[in-house]
């Protein structure tokens, strides 16, 4: 179509009216009351945003600790713990609270995550009643501060290779915790440098000289405010951001803890020194243990989406009040958001943020169902682990991209610390490697796709996954995809059969879904072939996997984008007719087509787009941006971010 024809095609379009309050209620969902409590607490403690720039690091850390304890007193941080210990018995509510807390200062958010998510979650999910009774009552109130001591200087993502050792002394009925060299020191540990009194320490268990793999132990690191004997703690010092969190390094020199210090939900050691576990396979035991900690990834993914919302709210509001250059020689200066380029910069990001919000709803619900027991089985846990990993990766990468784009979209004003972006950029950047490096997480997603979540899933490292896949007939993987059928479906959805240059049909969600499904399944089949070919050539499985890692990441990324689009489409379809459904439908189309456009090289290489149809998609994206532009203010207002959290007087007034 020509420009005039495109304009004529949209001439009958009626702009929808957005009911902001109703849209906020939709986004808040079943946890609206929880989110409102967090919003109120954020407003009460809004001063911490200014204090982050004004206070020295020690004072700032103390202020953040005070805010966390004050919030704990309202119940917002303990919602995932059992009621008998002062919690709310609702893991979904705890994730929703954490997501909303990310509208505020991120040092407070991370301090909450360390204390109640990581430290508290480890006690709750890896321990038993004796640990719950001993620690949870004071932990939930913030009276007892703790650490999650997993990461080591030399071992981050590869948890199975941790160097800290816990040897059982049967005569004393104690475990002896030792840091075996500098690479085994616990590093980047939140709450360690100042406030932590107890740490959940992950270490290689040895019983009777036999290694039993990584297990978790409760170890005091301070007694009466002083560093405990045998423990050495070093402050990590200033970081790129999050300087309200006291990260530190911990070493253990023969620290003794009682036998009961082992978090023994999945394994125990008898007083005499006999190792027991209900899970015989050591690899499966390890992955089962780590699987109980998946809520950290779900939480960080949600926090990333919320950080993106803050940045987009500031940049959009600025673009609706800042004028620059007249549209004509006689006219007034034009609003930034009236420029097509500015629309292109911000509005697809708003659409993607809505899409990721709804995808986060899905993974939060899955987490709640698994941990509440309503949907807990091995297959459900595998699906949860994969979806949590993938959603976290895309959500946090999105946050990093959005914060940078929005900072630039606000020009020099966006560079001023008072206008929020400096702290937002510095504090959220860690999310891409926090709770798992995103590239490593996407490899986990791809492993699940290649093995179809087989029963062997937990037992497979990367090399095992290669062998597993290549021992199957590659056709088994390919047959489980329906790429050829999807191709037929794509063509059927296009008016005129093979007349690919027509623009009609682009806004059909079935067409959009078929395109992203085809991409995922074609990539997956191709990856299986490459792995099989490498092994058939008698090459080392490790070398084969290393050489296809780019393909592995691409498959996983395509898979998660498909899940995100499906979540968005399903949510829009379920809405009653009205202005909000129309508005979200526009955003869903914008997300889908901008996603296809961003990867159009792949679609064209594989014959799914002609040059003409690729250009038609770009024209449609531009048209959708023009339709969304009058709604932009309402769409960011619907996120319900308290004005005090935007903290950008030069940008939003």
C-alpha positions as a printed Julia matrix, in Angstrom:
653×3 Matrix{Float64}:
   0.0     0.0    0.0
   1.04    3.59  -0.58
   1.09    6.04   2.32
  -2.23    7.48   1.14
  -3.76    4.0    0.91
  -2.57    3.16   4.42
  -4.08    6.37   5.76
  -7.36    5.6    4.01
  -7.38    2.07   5.42
  -7.27    3.52   8.94
  -9.73    6.33   8.22
 -12.63    4.49   9.86
 -10.66    3.75  13.01
 -12.31    4.91  16.24
  -9.94    5.7   19.1
 -10.8     3.61  22.18
 -11.2     5.16  25.6
  -9.07    3.6   28.31
 -10.62    3.11  31.73
  -7.44    3.57  33.75
  -8.86    2.35  37.05
 -10.33   -0.79  35.47
  -7.06   -1.47  33.65
  -5.12   -1.12  36.91
  -7.48   -3.6   38.54
  -6.9    -6.0   35.66
  -3.13   -5.69  35.97
  -3.15   -6.0   39.76
  -5.34   -9.09  39.46
  -6.15  -11.14  42.52
  -3.38   -9.42  44.5
  -4.73   -5.87  44.28
  -4.95   -5.55  48.06
  -1.38   -6.75  48.49
  -0.09   -4.37  45.84
  -1.94   -1.44  47.41
  -0.33   -2.22  50.77
   3.1    -2.14  49.15
   2.3     1.1   47.32
   1.28    2.7   50.6
   4.5     1.53  52.25
   6.53    2.89  49.34
   4.94    6.32  49.74
   5.53    6.26  53.49
   9.22    5.52  52.95
   9.71    7.54  49.75
  12.53    9.55  51.33
  14.92    6.64  50.82
  15.09    7.56  47.12
  16.65   10.92  47.96
  18.76    9.48  50.77
  20.48    7.13  48.34
  22.23   10.14  46.8
  22.89   12.04  50.02
  24.03    9.56  52.67
  27.41    7.92  53.1
  27.43    4.2   52.42
  27.29    3.04  56.05
  24.4     5.35  56.93
  22.57    4.4   53.76
  22.9     0.71  54.59
  21.46    1.32  58.05
  18.59    3.32  56.6
  17.76    0.53  54.15
  17.8    -2.04  56.98
  15.44    0.15  59.0
  13.05    0.45  56.05
  13.05   -3.32  55.54
  12.22   -3.98  59.2
   9.48   -1.33  59.14
   7.94   -2.88  56.04
   8.16   -6.33  57.62
   6.01   -5.05  60.49
   3.17   -4.4   58.01
   3.18   -8.02  56.83
   4.14   -7.27  53.22
   7.45   -9.17  53.26
   6.28  -12.32  55.02
   3.38  -13.38  52.84
   5.1   -16.51  51.55
   5.74  -17.98  55.01
   3.36  -20.19  57.04
   0.82  -18.39  59.22
   2.07  -20.16  62.33
   5.32  -18.23  61.98
   3.72  -14.86  61.24
   3.4   -15.23  57.48
   0.52  -15.2   55.04
   0.68  -18.72  53.55
   0.51  -17.31  50.0
   3.58  -17.61  47.77
   1.8   -15.86  44.89
   1.07  -12.85  47.11
   4.72  -12.69  48.16
   5.83  -12.52  44.51
   3.21   -9.84  43.73
   4.43   -7.8   46.71
   8.03   -8.09  45.51
   7.11   -7.04  41.97
   5.36   -3.94  43.29
   8.18   -3.1   45.69
  10.44   -2.75  42.62
   8.72    0.58  41.88
  10.78    2.03  44.74
  14.42    2.06  45.78
  16.04   -1.12  44.55
  18.43   -1.44  47.49
  15.37   -1.91  49.68
  14.02   -4.42  47.16
  17.22   -6.49  47.08
  17.6    -6.37  50.87
  14.06   -7.77  51.1
  14.91  -10.4   48.5
  18.03  -11.53  50.32
  16.38  -11.63  53.75
  12.97  -13.11  53.0
  13.41  -14.71  49.58
  16.87  -16.25  49.61
  17.76  -16.69  53.28
  14.18  -17.23  54.42
  13.29  -19.32  51.38
  16.24  -21.64  51.98
  15.26  -22.18  55.62
  11.64  -22.76  54.65
  12.1   -25.01  51.62
  15.31  -26.88  52.45
  14.83  -27.18  56.2
  12.36  -29.07  58.37
  10.28  -28.2   61.42
  13.29  -27.94  63.72
  14.73  -25.2   61.52
  11.39  -23.52  61.0
  10.72  -23.3   64.73
  14.22  -22.06  65.47
  14.54  -19.36  62.83
  11.32  -18.36  61.06
   9.57  -16.34  63.81
  12.46  -13.86  64.15
  13.37  -14.08  60.46
   9.88  -13.02  59.32
   9.95   -9.89  61.49
  13.48   -8.92  60.45
  14.77   -9.32  63.99
  17.14  -12.02  62.74
  19.05  -10.99  59.61
  20.64  -13.66  57.48
  22.59  -14.46  54.33
  22.32  -16.84  51.41
  25.93  -18.0   50.98
  26.03  -19.94  47.72
  28.12  -18.0   45.18
  31.89  -18.29  45.46
  34.68  -16.25  43.94
  35.56  -19.13  41.62
  32.12  -20.68  41.19
  28.93  -18.85  40.32
  26.53  -20.64  37.99
  28.31  -24.01  38.4
  26.97  -24.7   41.89
  27.87  -28.39  41.8
  31.56  -27.46  41.75
  31.52  -25.28  44.89
  34.76  -25.45  46.88
  33.55  -24.93  50.47
  33.59  -28.25  52.34
  31.51  -29.52  55.29
  33.05  -32.64  56.86
  31.1   -34.63  59.43
  32.86  -35.36  62.72
  30.91  -38.32  64.1
  32.69  -38.26  67.48
  31.57  -34.68  68.12
  28.35  -34.96  66.04
  29.33  -31.75  64.28
  30.01  -30.51  60.77
  33.28  -28.69  60.18
  32.93  -25.93  57.58
  36.12  -24.97  55.74
  36.93  -22.62  52.87
  39.33  -24.6   50.67
  41.36  -21.78  49.07
  40.55  -18.27  47.87
  38.42  -19.48  44.97
  36.09  -21.1   47.53
  35.37  -17.97  49.55
  31.74  -16.94  49.53
  31.48  -13.71  47.55
  28.94  -10.98  46.76
  26.84  -12.21  49.67
  24.07   -9.79  50.61
  23.71   -8.96  54.34
  27.21  -10.33  55.0
  29.24   -7.15  55.42
  27.19   -5.63  58.26
  23.84   -7.08  59.25
  23.83  -10.86  58.81
  23.95  -12.97  61.96
  23.34  -16.36  60.34
  24.14  -17.71  56.89
  22.72  -20.6   54.91
  26.01  -21.97  53.58
  26.15  -24.27  50.56
  29.07  -26.68  50.82
  30.34  -30.04  49.61
  29.27  -32.58  52.24
  31.76  -35.28  53.22
  30.66  -38.15  55.5
  33.22  -40.75  56.47
  35.53  -39.43  53.79
  32.92  -39.93  51.07
  31.66  -36.91  49.09
  27.86  -36.61  48.99
  27.49  -33.45  46.91
  26.36  -29.92  47.72
  24.13  -29.43  50.78
  23.03  -26.42  52.82
  23.9   -25.67  56.45
  22.82  -22.98  58.91
  26.01  -21.33  60.19
  26.26  -18.42  62.67
  28.57  -15.74  61.28
  28.14  -13.17  64.08
  27.64  -13.59  67.82
  26.52  -10.59  69.83
  27.23   -8.33  66.87
  30.84   -9.52  66.55
  32.19  -11.81  63.82
  32.05  -15.41  65.04
  35.24  -17.38  65.8
  36.68  -19.04  62.7
  34.71  -16.74  60.39
  36.37  -13.99  58.37
  34.17  -11.34  56.73
  35.32   -8.73  54.24
  33.24   -5.88  52.84
  32.84   -5.98  49.05
  32.77   -2.16  49.15
  31.07    0.11  46.69
  29.36   -1.45  43.7
  27.98   -0.07  40.45
  24.68    0.3   42.29
  22.64   -1.12  45.18
  24.98    0.45  47.71
  22.3     0.21  50.38
  22.93   -3.56  50.42
  25.93   -4.74  52.44
  27.54   -7.35  50.2
  30.57   -9.16  51.57
  32.97  -12.06  51.34
  32.98  -14.87  53.9
  35.67  -17.44  54.72
  35.36  -20.34  57.15
  38.33  -21.8   58.99
  37.18  -25.02  60.62
  33.9   -23.57  61.86
  31.94  -26.21  63.79
  28.16  -26.43  63.74
  25.93  -29.13  65.28
  24.58  -32.01  63.22
  21.15  -30.36  63.31
  22.54  -27.42  61.3
  22.14  -29.45  58.09
  18.99  -28.35  56.26
  17.64  -31.87  56.01
  14.49  -31.9   53.93
  16.15  -33.95  51.19
  19.05  -35.6   53.03
  20.29  -36.19  56.56
  23.22  -37.62  58.5
  22.58  -39.85  61.49
  24.49  -39.23  64.75
  26.7   -42.21  63.93
  27.6   -40.77  60.53
  25.31  -42.57  58.09
  24.14  -40.51  55.13
  20.47  -40.98  54.15
  18.22  -39.46  51.5
  14.8   -40.26  50.03
  16.29  -39.43  46.61
  18.85  -42.04  45.59
  20.26  -40.35  42.5
  22.73  -37.63  43.62
  22.21  -35.46  40.55
  18.45  -35.61  40.87
  18.79  -34.81  44.57
  20.89  -31.75  43.74
  18.5   -30.44  41.1
  15.5   -31.1   43.35
  17.16  -29.04  46.06
  17.87  -26.13  43.7
  14.4   -26.39  42.2
  12.85  -25.39  45.52
  14.65  -22.04  45.2
  13.06  -21.14  41.85
  11.01  -18.35  43.44
  14.12  -16.16  43.36
  14.15  -16.22  39.57
  10.42  -15.54  39.39
  10.86  -12.6   41.76
  13.79  -11.04  39.89
  12.03  -11.41  36.54
   9.01   -9.56  37.91
  11.23   -6.88  39.42
  12.83   -6.34  36.02
   9.44   -5.72  34.43
   8.52   -3.27  37.19
  11.79   -1.38  36.72
  10.98   -1.07  33.03
   7.56    0.32  33.94
   9.11    3.07  36.07
  11.5     4.09  33.3
   8.75    4.09  30.67
   6.36    6.04  32.9
   8.95    8.78  33.36
   9.96    8.91  29.69
   6.38    8.81  28.42
   5.19   11.55  30.75
   8.17   13.66  29.72
   7.37   13.08  26.05
   3.82   14.29  26.68
   4.94   17.64  28.11
   8.28   18.41  26.43
   8.11   20.3   23.14
  10.83   20.63  20.56
  10.84   22.12  17.04
   7.68   23.38  15.31
   5.85   21.06  12.95
   5.67   23.88  10.41
   7.19   27.32   9.93
   4.11   28.94  11.46
   3.25   26.35  14.11
   4.05   25.82  17.76
   6.76   23.46  18.9
   5.69   19.83  18.75
   5.4    17.36  21.63
   8.1    14.72  21.59
   5.6    11.88  21.48
   4.04   13.31  18.32
   7.22   12.52  16.42
   7.12    9.18  14.65
  10.64    8.3   15.75
   9.87    8.96  19.41
   6.77    6.77  19.11
   8.94    4.05  17.6
  11.38    4.33  20.5
   8.88    4.12  23.36
   5.58    2.58  22.31
   6.81   -0.9   21.23
   8.62   -1.02  24.59
   5.34   -0.25  26.38
   3.71   -3.06  24.39
   6.48   -5.48  25.29
   6.24   -4.48  28.94
   2.53   -5.31  28.96
   3.3    -8.62  27.26
   5.93   -9.51  29.86
   3.56   -8.47  32.65
   1.02  -11.05  31.5
   3.75  -13.67  31.01
   4.86  -12.98  34.58
   1.28  -13.57  35.73
   1.47  -17.06  34.21
   4.76  -18.04  35.83
   3.69  -16.59  39.2
   0.53  -18.7   39.1
   2.53  -21.8   38.2
   4.88  -21.15  41.11
   1.99  -20.71  43.51
   0.3   -23.9   42.31
   3.48  -25.96  42.61
   4.46  -24.7   46.05
   0.93  -24.78  47.45
   0.58  -28.39  46.34
  -2.37  -27.82  44.0
  -0.29  -28.52  40.89
   2.85  -30.18  42.19
   4.26  -33.07  40.2
   7.65  -33.67  38.55
   6.47  -32.5   35.14
   4.95  -29.32  36.58
   8.18  -28.54  38.4
  10.26  -29.0   35.25
   7.96  -26.73  33.29
   8.06  -24.15  36.08
  11.87  -24.21  36.28
  12.16  -23.72  32.52
   9.53  -21.01  32.29
  10.9   -19.16  35.31
  14.41  -19.21  33.81
  13.26  -17.97  30.42
  10.88  -15.3   31.71
  13.55  -14.0   34.07
  16.05  -13.73  31.22
  13.74  -11.84  28.87
  12.28   -9.66  31.62
  15.64   -8.5   32.97
  17.23   -7.94  29.54
  14.14   -5.9   28.7
  14.64   -3.78  31.82
  18.24   -3.0   30.91
  17.28   -2.04  27.37
  14.3     0.05  28.47
  16.15    2.04  31.12
  18.86    3.0   28.63
  16.41    3.9   25.86
  14.26    5.96  28.21
  17.29    7.78  29.63
  18.3     8.77  26.11
  14.72    9.72  25.26
  14.82   12.26  28.1
  18.0    13.88  26.85
  20.26   15.71  29.28
  17.51   15.86  31.91
  17.55   12.08  32.06
  21.2    12.19  33.06
  20.54   14.17  36.24
  20.49   12.02  39.38
  17.37   13.76  40.66
  15.38   12.4   37.72
  15.68    8.74  38.8
  17.5     7.22  35.83
  20.98    7.24  37.35
  19.95    5.03  40.27
  17.53    2.99  38.17
  20.22    2.19  35.62
  22.9     1.39  38.21
  20.65   -0.62  40.51
  18.78   -2.72  37.94
  21.78   -3.68  35.81
  22.66   -6.59  38.11
  19.32   -8.26  37.4
  20.67   -9.8   34.18
  23.14  -11.91  36.18
  21.36  -11.97  39.56
  19.73  -15.35  40.32
  21.46  -16.87  37.33
  23.26  -15.41  34.29
  20.67  -15.0   31.57
  22.67  -16.91  28.96
  23.09  -19.84  31.34
  19.36  -19.75  32.12
  18.46  -19.88  28.44
  20.68  -22.94  28.05
  18.55  -24.55  30.77
  15.45  -23.68  28.73
  16.94  -25.2   25.58
  17.92  -28.37  27.41
  14.33  -28.86  28.43
  13.13  -28.35  24.85
  15.64  -30.83  23.43
  14.85  -33.52  25.97
  11.13  -32.78  26.0
  11.3   -32.59  29.78
  12.18  -36.26  29.94
  12.52  -38.01  33.28
  16.27  -37.7   32.8
  15.97  -33.9   32.8
  17.42  -33.33  36.27
  20.33  -35.7   35.68
  21.72  -34.09  32.55
  24.56  -31.63  32.45
  25.37  -30.01  29.09
  27.37  -32.99  27.83
  24.72  -35.4   29.05
  22.1   -33.42  27.21
  24.11  -33.66  23.96
  24.44  -37.42  24.35
  20.78  -37.83  25.22
  19.58  -35.94  22.17
  21.97  -37.56  19.76
  21.17  -41.06  21.01
  17.61  -40.47  19.82
  16.75  -40.62  16.18
  16.87  -36.95  15.24
  13.55  -37.46  13.53
  12.01  -37.99  16.97
  12.7   -34.37  17.82
  11.61  -33.18  14.41
   8.4   -35.21  14.45
   7.45  -33.6   17.74
   7.46  -30.24  15.97
   4.83  -29.29  13.46
   6.77  -26.71  11.48
   5.52  -27.99   8.13
   1.92  -27.82   9.33
   2.49  -24.35  10.72
   3.83  -23.23   7.36
   0.6   -24.36   5.75
  -1.35  -22.56   8.46
   0.59  -19.34   7.9
  -0.18  -19.43   4.2
  -3.85  -20.26   4.83
  -4.15  -17.21   7.08
  -2.95  -14.88   4.35
  -5.64  -13.58   2.01
  -4.92  -14.46  -1.57
  -2.89  -17.55  -0.77
   0.67  -16.83  -1.89
   0.14  -13.12  -2.46
   2.46  -12.3    0.38
   2.6    -8.56  -0.29
  -0.91   -7.92   1.02
  -1.15   -6.17   4.4
  -4.46   -7.72   5.4
  -4.02  -10.58   7.82
  -1.1    -9.11   9.71
  -3.38   -8.26  12.63
  -4.74  -11.79  12.86
  -3.39  -13.21  16.12
  -3.43  -16.71  14.61
  -1.06  -15.52  11.9
   1.2   -13.88  14.49
   1.24  -16.99  16.68
   1.88  -19.26  13.71
   4.9   -17.19  12.73
   6.59  -17.31  16.14
   5.71  -20.99  16.58
   7.19  -21.81  13.2
  10.39  -19.97  14.07
  10.77  -21.83  17.37
  10.11  -25.28  15.96
  12.26  -24.81  12.87
  15.15  -23.64  15.09
  14.69  -26.56  17.47
  14.75  -29.15  14.68
  17.82  -27.5   13.18
  19.63  -27.55  16.51
  18.89  -31.26  16.97
  20.32  -31.95  13.51
  23.51  -30.01  14.27
  24.05  -31.91  17.51
  23.43  -35.25  15.81
  25.75  -34.41  12.93
  28.57  -33.47  15.3
  28.33  -36.73  17.22
  28.02  -38.77  14.02
  31.35  -37.22  13.0
  32.86  -38.65  16.23
  33.58  -35.2   17.65
  33.79  -34.53  21.36
  30.32  -33.73  22.8
  31.71  -30.74  24.71
  33.15  -29.25  21.52
  29.91  -29.93  19.66
  27.85  -28.17  22.29
  30.22  -25.2   22.47
  30.0   -24.69  18.72
  26.2   -24.6   18.68
  25.68  -22.41  21.75
  24.54  -19.48  19.62
  21.84  -21.75  18.19
  20.94  -22.96  21.69
  20.35  -19.42  22.93
  18.37  -18.49  19.8
  16.04  -21.48  20.25
  15.41  -20.67  23.89
  14.82  -17.0   23.15
  12.35  -17.87  20.4
  10.59  -20.32  22.72
  10.13  -17.78  25.5
   8.95  -15.07  23.1
   6.33  -17.51  21.87
   5.18  -18.12  25.45
   5.02  -14.38  26.08
   2.91  -13.75  22.99
   0.57  -16.62  23.85
   0.06  -15.2   27.34
  -0.78  -11.78  25.91
  -3.15  -13.14  23.26
  -4.97  -15.32  25.78
  -5.42  -12.42  28.19
  -6.8   -10.12  25.47
  -9.19  -12.78  24.17
 -10.58  -13.31  27.67
 -11.49   -9.63  28.18
 -15.03   -8.33  27.77
 -15.62   -6.01  24.84
 -14.81   -2.38  25.49
 -12.15    0.27  25.25
  -9.61   -1.58  27.38
  -9.86   -4.69  25.22
  -9.32   -2.61  22.09
  -6.35   -0.81  23.66
  -4.71   -4.04  24.81
  -5.43   -5.56  21.41
  -3.47   -2.74  19.79
  -0.59   -3.35  22.19
  -0.69   -7.08  21.54
  -0.53   -6.51  17.77
   2.29   -4.03  18.26
   4.25   -6.48  20.39
   3.72   -9.35  17.95
   4.6    -7.46  14.78
   7.54   -5.58  16.29
   8.87   -8.97  17.47
   8.6   -10.4   13.96
  10.07   -7.21  12.51
  13.06   -7.36  14.87
  13.91  -10.86  13.54
  12.79  -10.35   9.98
  16.22  -11.37   8.67
  15.58  -14.88  10.0
  12.04  -15.02   8.61
  13.25  -13.83   5.21
  16.2   -16.27   5.2
  13.77  -19.1    5.83
  11.19  -18.03   3.27
   8.51  -16.87   5.67
   8.63  -13.22   4.62
   9.03  -11.63   1.22
  10.56   -8.19   0.93
   7.1    -6.77   0.26
   5.52   -8.35   3.3
   8.44   -7.34   5.51
   7.89   -3.75   4.45
   4.17   -4.16   5.1
   4.91   -5.24   8.68
   7.03   -2.13   9.24
   4.24    0.06   7.89
   1.77   -1.67  10.19
   4.04   -1.16  13.21
   4.19    2.55  12.38
   0.41    2.64  12.06
  -0.05    0.87  15.39
   2.3     3.36  17.05
   0.12    6.19  15.77
  -2.97    4.49  17.21
  -1.34    3.82  20.57
   0.11    7.32  20.91
  -3.12    8.99  22.24
  -3.42    6.18  24.8
   0.17    6.27  26.03
  -0.42    8.4   29.11
  -3.3     6.24  30.28
  -1.39    3.03  29.58
   1.52    3.98  31.83
  -0.8     5.44  34.49
  -2.58    2.07  34.65
   0.59    0.53  36.12
  -0.27    2.3   39.34
   3.2     3.63  40.11
   2.94    6.15  42.97
   4.0     9.6   41.78
   6.5     9.78  44.63
   8.34    6.82  43.08
   8.84    8.53  39.72
  11.01   11.11  41.49
  11.67   13.14  38.35
  10.58   16.75  38.94
  12.29   17.96  35.75
  10.58   15.3   33.64
   7.09   14.63  34.97
   6.4    17.83  36.93
